[in-house]
Amino acid sequence: MAKIGIMGHGTVGSGVAKILFDSAELMANRAGEPVEVAKILDLRDFDDLPYSDRFTKDVNDIIGDDSIDVVVECMGGIGAAYQFTKMALLAGKHCITSNKELIATHGKELLSIAAKKKVNYLYEASVGGGIPIVRPLRQCLAANHIVRIAGILNGTTNYILTRMKDGGVAFDMALKEAQELGYAELDPSADVLGHDAQRKICILSHAAFGAELDTSMISCSGIDTLTREDMVYAKEMGRIIKLIAMSQRTDEGYYALVAPMLVPLGSPISVVNDVFNGVMVRGDMVGDTMFYGRGAGMLPTASAVCGDIIDAIWHKNDVKAADKYSDEAPKALDPADAPTRLFVRIKGLEHSEEEAYVLEKMEDIRIVRLSRYPDEFGFITREAPLKVLNEEVDALKCRVEVLQRIRYESL
């Protein structure tokens, strides 16, 4: 029998407990042996649950119990979650987490401890909720050199952008709706500023390339400056605005970034709406693949955690599923040096001095005008390094008002 300790009984932790108790026979069949919840760590009291007798407020009841094989961390954050996970790994226990902040911040250290202790540290649920993506990158696509990962990794921002596009509402109103529906936190900054997606693309870059778990070289822009006007321009250009997390492999290394992008309507990513996530992976052998589903929620995320529990039980006596750093990991490149195009909005009437100035200063651009916005216009730049394009657009500010700039990508 495999005994499980769960640290945290919040949204994900309670979902894991529910699956392990309600689907005990299924879990036993899939794991090859019975799976039992031995202890659940939480500071709160839960007297009305069928497993109320399993709760403890002392982490040592889990760490010090030699009969517990697998510890599941569902606490969130990088405080106690980090300390308790490290304790569990040092005690020789297999550990599983859905905590992307913990993996992106302390993953290198914790994975190193796991390797030394010959235990597994698994984190499928840290990216994409219930969507299988980490394990497919490591196993199903293992015969490929992964060329690119690009996708929607945050359901909250995708819901907001969907409402702005389809409902014609402003960002603030769409955010308020997301909070009322429970999709966004009271403090939504991690979502709307792109930090949540930044941590996730960091983890996927590691899974795909063996890259360092380090967000410092991943540029990050959010959706908080987007407007309804941007959505209208996008529609007129046959595109849609999505917050895209992307990691691209090159001969020199790889670059990773998070930014709003104007995506063509023919792209598979363009039809991923509301709180759903979608990830495109390009391998040199398989070509393009697509992973789609709910990126958050109690049971979708808990199902991914339980998949890792089964994996850990399968490999209790070896480290097949343990993470390993590659000595040939690609170098992190500055995303500002990566080629792209920009869509830029400028204040100015048709045939005005502003338009003439932009045409004079910007090389090889295409002007975009909409009759409903007669006092402004947009233009699409040539492809060039982002740093170069930003410098050129910034230089325009001495004569014109720059209203917006958004990456114009062909995903």
C-alpha positions as CSV (number, residue, x, y, z in Angstrom):
1,M,0.0,0.0,0.0
2,A,1.2,3.5,-0.9
3,K,0.5,6.1,1.8
4,I,0.1,9.7,0.8
5,G,0.6,12.9,2.9
6,I,-1.1,16.1,1.6
7,M,0.1,19.5,2.7
8,G,-2.7,22.0,2.3
9,H,-6.5,21.4,2.0
10,G,-7.4,24.4,-0.1
11,T,-8.8,24.3,-3.7
12,V,-6.2,21.9,-5.1
13,G,-5.5,19.9,-1.9
14,S,-9.2,19.2,-1.3
15,G,-9.5,18.1,-4.9
16,V,-6.7,15.7,-4.5
17,A,-8.2,14.3,-1.3
18,K,-11.6,14.0,-3.0
19,I,-10.2,12.0,-6.0
20,L,-8.1,9.7,-3.7
21,F,-11.1,8.9,-1.5
22,D,-13.9,8.9,-4.2
23,S,-11.8,7.0,-6.8
24,A,-9.8,4.7,-4.5
25,E,-10.4,1.6,-6.7
26,L,-9.4,3.4,-9.9
27,M,-6.3,4.8,-8.3
28,A,-5.3,1.4,-7.0
29,N,-5.8,-0.2,-10.4
30,R,-3.8,2.5,-12.1
31,A,-1.0,2.6,-9.4
32,G,-0.8,-1.2,-9.1
33,E,-1.4,-1.1,-5.4
34,P,-3.9,0.6,-2.9
35,V,-3.4,4.3,-2.4
36,E,-4.3,5.7,1.0
37,V,-4.4,9.2,2.4
38,A,-2.5,9.0,5.7
39,K,-2.3,12.6,6.8
40,I,-3.5,16.0,5.6
41,L,-1.7,19.1,6.9
42,D,-3.8,22.2,7.5
43,L,-4.2,24.8,10.3
44,R,-8.0,24.8,10.0
45,D,-10.4,22.3,11.5
46,F,-12.5,20.1,9.1
47,D,-15.0,18.2,11.3
48,D,-17.6,17.4,8.7
49,L,-15.6,15.5,6.2
50,P,-15.5,11.6,5.9
51,Y,-11.7,11.8,6.4
52,S,-11.6,14.3,9.3
53,D,-9.5,12.0,11.3
54,R,-6.6,12.3,8.9
55,F,-6.0,16.0,9.6
56,T,-2.9,17.3,11.5
57,K,-1.5,20.8,12.2
58,D,2.0,19.5,12.7
59,V,4.1,18.9,9.5
60,N,6.3,16.5,11.4
61,D,3.4,14.1,11.5
62,I,4.0,13.7,7.7
63,I,7.8,14.2,7.5
64,G,8.5,12.0,10.4
65,D,6.1,9.2,9.4
66,D,8.3,6.6,7.6
67,S,5.2,4.8,6.2
68,I,4.3,7.8,4.1
69,D,5.8,7.3,0.6
70,V,4.6,10.4,-1.3
71,V,4.1,14.0,-0.1
72,V,1.8,16.3,-2.1
73,E,2.4,20.0,-1.6
74,C,-0.8,22.1,-2.3
75,M,0.0,25.0,0.0
76,G,1.0,27.6,-2.6
77,G,3.6,30.4,-2.2
78,I,7.3,30.0,-1.5
79,G,7.4,30.3,2.2
80,A,6.2,27.2,4.2
81,A,5.7,25.3,0.9
82,Y,9.4,25.6,0.2
83,Q,10.5,24.7,3.7
84,F,8.2,21.7,4.0
85,T,9.0,20.4,0.6
86,K,12.7,20.6,1.2
87,M,12.2,18.7,4.5
88,A,10.2,16.0,2.8
89,L,12.8,15.5,0.0
90,L,15.6,15.4,2.5
91,A,13.6,12.8,4.4
92,G,13.7,10.7,1.3
93,K,10.0,11.1,0.3
94,H,8.8,11.5,-3.3
95,C,7.2,14.9,-3.7
96,I,4.5,16.3,-6.0
97,T,3.4,19.9,-6.4
98,S,1.1,22.1,-8.4
99,N,3.0,25.2,-7.3
100,K,4.5,27.0,-10.3
101,E,5.9,29.8,-8.2
102,L,7.8,27.3,-6.1
103,I,9.2,25.4,-9.1
104,A,10.2,28.6,-11.0
105,T,11.9,30.1,-7.9
106,H,13.4,27.1,-6.0
107,G,13.1,24.3,-8.5
108,K,16.8,23.9,-9.3
109,E,17.6,23.4,-5.6
110,L,14.7,21.1,-4.9
111,L,15.3,19.0,-8.0
112,S,19.0,18.7,-7.0
113,I,18.0,17.4,-3.6
114,A,15.6,14.9,-5.2
115,A,18.4,13.6,-7.4
116,K,20.8,13.2,-4.5
117,K,18.1,11.4,-2.4
118,K,17.1,9.3,-5.4
119,V,13.4,10.3,-5.1
120,N,11.1,11.9,-7.6
121,Y,9.9,15.5,-7.6
122,L,7.0,15.9,-10.1
123,Y,5.1,19.0,-11.1
124,E,2.8,18.3,-14.0
125,A,0.0,20.3,-12.5
126,S,2.1,23.4,-12.2
127,V,1.5,24.3,-15.8
128,G,-1.9,24.1,-17.6
129,G,-3.9,22.7,-14.7
130,G,-5.4,19.5,-16.0
131,I,-3.7,19.7,-19.4
132,P,-0.9,17.1,-19.8
133,I,2.1,19.1,-21.1
134,V,5.2,18.6,-18.9
135,R,5.2,14.8,-19.2
136,P,4.5,14.8,-23.0
137,L,7.4,17.1,-23.5
138,R,9.7,14.7,-21.5
139,Q,8.3,11.4,-22.7
140,C,5.9,11.4,-25.7
141,L,8.0,14.0,-27.6
142,A,11.3,12.8,-26.3
143,A,12.5,11.9,-29.8
144,N,12.2,15.5,-30.9
145,H,14.3,18.6,-30.6
146,I,11.6,21.0,-29.4
147,V,11.9,24.1,-31.5
148,R,9.1,26.3,-30.1
149,I,6.5,26.4,-27.4
150,A,3.8,29.1,-27.7
151,G,0.5,29.3,-26.0
152,I,-2.1,30.7,-23.6
153,L,-1.1,29.7,-20.1
154,N,-3.3,31.9,-18.0
155,G,-7.1,31.4,-18.0
156,T,-7.9,34.7,-16.2
157,T,-6.3,36.9,-18.8
158,N,-7.8,34.9,-21.6
159,Y,-11.3,35.3,-20.1
160,I,-10.7,39.1,-19.8
161,L,-9.5,39.3,-23.4
162,T,-12.5,37.2,-24.6
163,R,-14.9,39.6,-22.9
164,M,-13.2,42.6,-24.3
165,K,-13.4,41.1,-27.8
166,D,-16.9,39.6,-27.7
167,G,-18.6,41.7,-25.2
168,G,-17.0,45.1,-26.1
169,V,-16.3,45.8,-22.5
170,A,-13.3,47.8,-21.2
171,F,-10.4,46.1,-19.4
172,D,-11.5,47.3,-15.9
173,M,-15.1,45.9,-16.4
174,A,-13.9,42.6,-17.7
175,L,-11.5,42.3,-14.8
176,K,-14.3,43.0,-12.3
177,E,-16.4,40.3,-14.0
178,A,-13.5,37.8,-13.7
179,Q,-13.2,38.6,-10.0
180,E,-16.9,38.2,-9.4
181,L,-16.8,34.8,-11.1
182,G,-13.8,33.7,-9.1
183,Y,-11.5,33.6,-12.0
184,A,-9.3,36.4,-10.7
185,E,-8.0,37.1,-7.3
186,L,-8.7,40.3,-5.3
187,D,-5.1,41.2,-6.2
188,P,-5.0,40.2,-9.9
189,S,-1.5,41.5,-10.6
190,A,0.2,38.1,-11.0
191,D,-2.3,37.3,-13.8
192,V,-2.9,40.6,-15.6
193,L,0.8,41.7,-15.5
194,G,1.9,38.3,-17.0
195,H,3.9,37.0,-14.0
196,D,1.9,33.8,-13.7
197,A,2.4,32.9,-17.4
198,Q,6.1,33.9,-17.0
199,R,6.6,31.3,-14.3
200,K,4.9,28.7,-16.5
201,I,6.9,29.3,-19.6
202,C,10.0,29.1,-17.5
203,I,9.0,25.6,-16.4
204,L,8.1,24.5,-19.9
205,S,11.4,25.8,-21.2
206,H,13.1,23.7,-18.7
207,A,11.0,20.6,-19.6
208,A,11.6,21.1,-23.3
209,F,15.3,22.3,-23.5
210,G,16.8,21.5,-20.1
211,A,17.0,25.3,-19.6
212,E,17.7,26.8,-16.2
213,L,14.7,27.5,-13.9
214,D,15.2,31.2,-13.9
215,T,12.6,33.9,-14.8
216,S,15.1,36.7,-14.9
217,M,15.8,36.4,-18.6
218,I,12.1,36.0,-19.5
219,S,10.6,39.4,-20.6
220,C,7.1,40.0,-19.4
221,S,4.3,42.4,-20.4
222,G,0.7,42.2,-19.3
223,I,-2.7,43.1,-20.7
224,D,-3.5,46.0,-18.4
225,T,-2.8,48.7,-21.1
226,L,-5.0,47.1,-23.7
227,T,-8.2,48.9,-24.9
228,R,-11.4,48.2,-26.8
229,E,-9.8,50.2,-29.7
230,D,-7.0,47.6,-29.9
231,M,-9.6,44.9,-30.2
232,V,-11.4,46.6,-33.0
233,Y,-8.1,47.2,-35.0
234,A,-7.3,43.5,-34.4
235,K,-10.6,42.4,-35.9
236,E,-10.2,44.6,-38.9
237,M,-6.8,43.1,-39.6
238,G,-8.1,39.5,-39.3
239,R,-6.4,39.0,-36.0
240,I,-7.1,38.5,-32.3
241,I,-5.2,39.7,-29.2
242,K,-4.0,37.0,-26.9
243,L,-1.5,37.0,-24.0
244,I,1.1,34.6,-25.3
245,A,3.9,32.9,-23.5
246,M,6.5,31.8,-26.0
247,S,9.9,30.0,-25.8
248,Q,11.9,29.7,-29.0
249,R,15.0,27.6,-29.6
250,T,17.7,28.9,-31.9
251,D,21.2,27.8,-32.9
252,E,22.7,30.3,-30.3
253,G,20.3,29.4,-27.4
254,Y,16.7,30.2,-26.6
255,Y,14.6,33.2,-25.8
256,A,11.4,33.2,-23.8
257,L,8.8,36.0,-23.3
258,V,5.3,36.8,-22.3
259,A,3.4,39.5,-24.1
260,P,0.1,40.4,-25.7
261,M,0.2,39.5,-29.4
262,L,-1.9,40.0,-32.5
263,V,-2.5,36.4,-33.6
264,P,-3.9,35.5,-37.0
265,L,-7.4,34.0,-36.9
266,G,-6.2,30.9,-38.7
267,S,-3.9,30.0,-35.8
268,P,-5.2,27.2,-33.5
269,I,-4.4,29.6,-30.6
270,S,-7.0,32.1,-31.9
271,V,-10.0,29.8,-31.0
272,V,-8.9,29.3,-27.4
273,N,-11.4,31.4,-25.4
274,D,-12.7,32.1,-22.0
275,V,-10.7,30.4,-19.1
276,F,-9.3,27.7,-21.4
277,N,-5.6,27.3,-22.0
278,G,-3.9,26.1,-25.2
279,V,-0.3,25.3,-25.9
280,M,1.3,24.7,-29.3
281,V,4.5,22.7,-29.3
282,R,6.7,22.4,-32.4
283,G,9.2,19.5,-32.7
284,D,11.7,18.9,-35.4
285,M,10.2,15.4,-36.1
286,V,6.5,15.6,-35.2
287,G,5.9,19.2,-36.4
288,D,3.2,21.1,-34.7
289,T,1.1,19.7,-31.9
290,M,-1.6,21.3,-29.8
291,F,-2.6,20.8,-26.1
292,Y,-6.0,22.3,-25.0
293,G,-8.1,22.2,-21.9
294,R,-9.0,23.8,-18.6
295,G,-5.9,25.5,-17.1
296,A,-7.1,25.7,-13.6
297,G,-9.8,24.6,-11.2
298,M,-10.1,22.2,-8.3
299,L,-10.6,18.9,-10.1
300,P,-8.7,19.5,-13.4
301,T,-5.6,20.5,-11.4
302,A,-6.1,17.7,-8.9
303,S,-6.4,15.2,-11.7
304,A,-2.9,16.2,-12.9
305,V,-1.6,15.9,-9.3
306,C,-3.0,12.4,-9.0
307,G,-1.4,11.4,-12.3
308,D,1.9,12.4,-10.7
309,I,1.1,10.4,-7.6
310,I,0.6,7.3,-9.8
311,D,3.9,8.0,-11.6
312,A,5.7,8.4,-8.3
313,I,4.3,5.1,-7.1
314,W,5.3,3.3,-10.3
315,H,8.9,4.6,-9.7
316,K,9.2,4.3,-6.0
317,N,12.3,2.3,-6.3
318,D,14.1,4.3,-9.0
319,V,14.3,7.8,-10.3
320,K,13.1,7.4,-13.9
321,A,10.6,10.2,-13.4
322,A,13.1,12.5,-11.6
323,D,14.2,15.7,-13.2
324,K,17.7,16.1,-14.5
325,Y,19.5,19.1,-15.7
326,S,21.3,18.9,-19.0
327,D,25.0,19.8,-19.3
328,E,24.1,21.0,-22.8
329,A,21.3,23.3,-21.7
330,P,20.9,26.2,-24.2
331,K,21.9,29.7,-23.3
332,A,19.2,32.2,-22.4
333,L,19.1,35.0,-24.9
334,D,17.8,38.5,-24.6
335,P,14.2,38.4,-26.0
336,A,14.7,42.0,-27.1
337,D,17.2,40.7,-29.7
338,A,14.6,38.3,-31.2
339,P,13.0,39.3,-34.5
340,T,9.3,40.4,-34.5
341,R,6.9,42.9,-36.0
342,L,4.9,45.5,-34.1
343,F,1.5,47.1,-34.6
344,V,1.6,50.7,-33.4
345,R,-1.3,53.2,-32.9
346,I,-0.6,56.9,-33.4
347,K,-2.6,60.0,-32.7
348,G,-3.1,61.9,-36.0
349,L,-5.6,62.7,-38.7
350,E,-5.4,61.3,-42.3
351,H,-2.8,63.1,-44.4
352,S,-1.7,65.0,-41.3
353,E,1.8,66.1,-40.3
354,E,1.9,63.2,-37.9
355,E,1.2,60.6,-40.7
356,A,3.8,62.2,-42.9
357,Y,6.4,62.2,-40.1
358,V,5.8,58.5,-39.4
359,L,6.1,57.6,-43.1
360,E,9.3,59.6,-43.3
361,K,10.9,58.0,-40.2
362,M,9.7,54.4,-40.2
363,E,11.1,52.0,-42.8
364,D,8.8,49.7,-44.8
365,I,5.5,50.1,-42.9
366,R,1.9,49.4,-43.7
367,I,-0.6,52.1,-42.6
368,V,-3.9,50.9,-41.1
369,R,-6.8,53.3,-40.8
370,L,-10.4,52.8,-39.5
371,S,-13.2,55.2,-40.3
372,R,-14.6,54.9,-36.8
373,Y,-11.4,56.3,-35.4
374,P,-10.7,59.3,-37.7
375,D,-8.3,61.1,-35.3
376,E,-5.7,58.2,-35.2
377,F,-4.1,55.6,-37.3
378,G,-2.0,52.5,-36.9
379,F,0.9,50.9,-38.8
380,I,2.6,47.5,-39.0
381,T,6.4,47.5,-38.9
382,R,8.8,45.4,-40.9
383,E,10.4,42.4,-39.1
384,A,13.4,43.3,-37.0
385,P,14.8,42.8,-33.5
386,L,12.3,44.1,-30.9
387,K,15.0,46.3,-29.4
388,V,15.5,48.0,-32.8
389,L,11.7,48.5,-33.4
390,N,11.1,49.9,-29.9
391,E,14.0,52.4,-30.3
392,E,12.5,53.6,-33.6
393,V,9.0,53.9,-32.1
394,D,10.3,55.7,-29.1
395,A,12.1,58.2,-31.3
396,L,8.7,59.1,-32.8
397,K,7.5,60.4,-29.5
398,C,9.3,63.8,-30.0
399,R,6.7,64.6,-32.7
400,V,3.7,62.3,-32.3
401,E,1.7,60.6,-29.5
402,V,2.1,56.9,-29.5
403,L,-1.1,55.3,-28.2
404,Q,-0.2,51.6,-28.3
405,R,2.3,49.0,-29.5
406,I,1.5,45.3,-29.7
407,R,3.6,42.4,-31.1
408,Y,2.3,41.3,-34.5
409,E,3.2,37.5,-34.7
410,S,2.5,34.7,-37.1
411,L,1.8,31.8,-34.7
